[in-house]
Amino acid sequence: MVQEDQVLTITDVAKRLKVSEKTISRMLQEGTIPGFKVANQWRFHPMDFERWLLDKRNERDGSARRGIATMLSGELESIPISRLTTEKLIIPDIHGDSKEDVLNLMTHPLADMGIVDRPEKFVAGLLGRERMMTTGVGGGIALPHLRNPEDQPVERPYLVVGISPKGIEWDSIDGKPVNLILLPVTGNEVLHVRTLAAIRRMFIIDGVIDMLSEAPSPRDAMSVLIKIETIQQELNKEV
């Protein structure tokens, strides 16, 4: 029988993996990490955990080589934006008195989903990038992001979408308020560049900002993104 001092807790595993306890709880619910319950409390056998960790390292080493080849080949550029976000990551009618207010609001769902485990540090990194140069690129769009994407490791890219029909002051290069704040979390420089390229291609289509700005709910915004992707596919067929 396994004794209490021979097992690991959620806190122990979260510290070992340098992620939030919410992330470990989510992984347990999804069955992606081995654990067992003792009196309704999750525990981990050290040997099972080490074996799982070794498997993940081997998987990472193999997938990293395949992933780099895929990213450099440009295949990510064809991934629809709707696959980078979810309804939980779309915030309609976002508002705030400052960039910090807005970025805090946009970081909340990332923290709730266990994607960002240190939200204060993450927001500080975003604000540091804003002090270097505004991410308000003009045309009603802002693209806040970390200067070094590696500072926030993630398993895959994510995109938070903030929608402001009235507009938010962002020190944009054209001096106009922004209606769309798109916050990518990519984990490395190559994925970051590819994600920004995919975002920029979306805005080649006329009326995209208006369509998204008028979306009253996350579900409606997702429908707009899918509609945009359909238009892109039709345009690609014509080329």
Secondary structure, DSSP 4 states (H G I P E B T S, - for coil): ---GGGSB-HHHHHHHHTS-HHHHHHHHHHT-S--EEETTEEEB-HHHHHHHHHHHHHHHHHHHHHHHHHHHTTGGGGS-GGGT--GGGEETT---SSHHHHHHHHHHHHHHTTS-S-HHHHHHHHHHHHHHS--EEETTEE----SSGGGS--SS-EEEEEEEEEEE----TTS--EEEEEEEE-SSHHHHHHHHHHHHHHTTSTTHHHHHHT--SHHHHHHHHHHHHHHHHHHHHH-
